[in-house]
Amino acid sequence: MSDNQDHRSHLPPSPLSQPLTGSERDSDTPKATLAPVHPKPVREPYYKRLNTPLNTRPASPYTLNPPIDSDGLSWPSLGARARIESNEEEAKAREDRIAEAVKTILTELGEDVNREGLLETPHRYARAMLFFTKGYEENIKDVIKRAVFEEDHDEMVIVKDIEIYSLCEHHLVPFFGKVHIGYIPNKKVLGLSKLARLAEMYARRFQVQERLTKQIAIALSEILQPRGVAVVIEATHMCMVSRGVQKSGAITSTSCMLGCFRAQQKTRDEFLTLLGRR
């Protein structure tokens, strides 16, 4: 045996080469670990950091409330129940308050509210606005009534060119056009005139066209539970015609496809073809 081998044989064994005893394995002595890897923080896209309604609104109007409330009001505004439940005296007081507000507007615009042509205008305007927004007072149960029928029909039902008039909620000026509604029944059909009444109820509110389109589609889907619903609206907006960009020929088209109309391209194409849009 060499001197080097003899020297190594008398060295104490390395602690790393010895097996751990049971008490050592169970001890709380910290053991060497790898340094944790921290992922690089992900920066939000710039548009999510902007203070816009898209990022600040608490909830979508389509998820915040059910489409058809227990009392039949569908997506009501905060004052809709008070308005629909008011008696004759309360309704008259509401009209008077609106008329007084209109007098203030006319005065601030530079007019004389006491001249002959404007004497009755505040009350006329109040009554007109109450009519333009009468959709807030309409109960969907009273609109539909008992017009849901059992019927073994499984092909497309379309009612097109339904005229609608509404008010843009951004400028309180009219937009108007036509709505086309189609659905594929699932053993239930709706009286045809009720499709027009449903569109009228939602149109006679302060609206944006995109929301109006979706509200009609979701409400019809909730009422009938059909295989699919399709709604298309084509409208002219006076806020684009008489002010702003002043483009009289502009037509705005919106659509909402649910169920098989969304899932199946052929079904959607058939609907658009029957509308004459393809």
Summary of the structure (lengths in Angstrom):
residues: 278
radius of gyration: 33.7
end to end distance: 98.6
largest distance: 130.9
contacts: 693
relative contact order: 0.10
helix: 44%
strand: 18%
